[in-house]
Amino acid sequence: MPPHLQITATIDFIAQAGPGRECLMAQDHAAANAFWFNIDVPEGHGFRPGDRVRVTVERLP
């Protein structure tokens, strides 16, 4: 099944989300058309603020 939606954005900051988890966050307040996301990931992921990422949203059967 092809992707339903792809968002390409820059990680603004990374927050603690709980034991062993961090949250990748994009919340660009300056751009009216910017997409926001908060995604919990395991610690040790290697991402840093300023990294560009692509988030794919798919509908599964």
C-alpha positions, -999 to 999 in steps of 0.1 A, spaced: 0 0 0 15 34 -9 22 60 18 -8 81 26 11 112 38 48 122 41 60 151 63 96 164 60 106 186 89 135 197 111 137 184 147 134 215 169 142 198 202 144 165 220 127 160 254 127 132 280 96 112 277 101 87 305 126 60 315 144 48 283 124 71 260 129 105 244 105 126 223 116 140 189 97 173 185 90 198 157 69 228 167 79 256 144 59 286 156 72 309 129 59 291 99 21 290 95 22 260 72 47 240 93 37 205 105 42 197 142 50 163 156 60 146 189 73 111 185 85 89 213 116 69 205 140 47 225 170 65 240 202 61 220 184 69 187 212 93 175 190 122 163 199 158 172 180 191 170 184 205 135 183 170 118 159 168 89 135 138 91 107 124 71 76 110 89 54 86 68 18 80 78 2 49 63 -32 33 67 -27 -4 75 -51 -31 64 
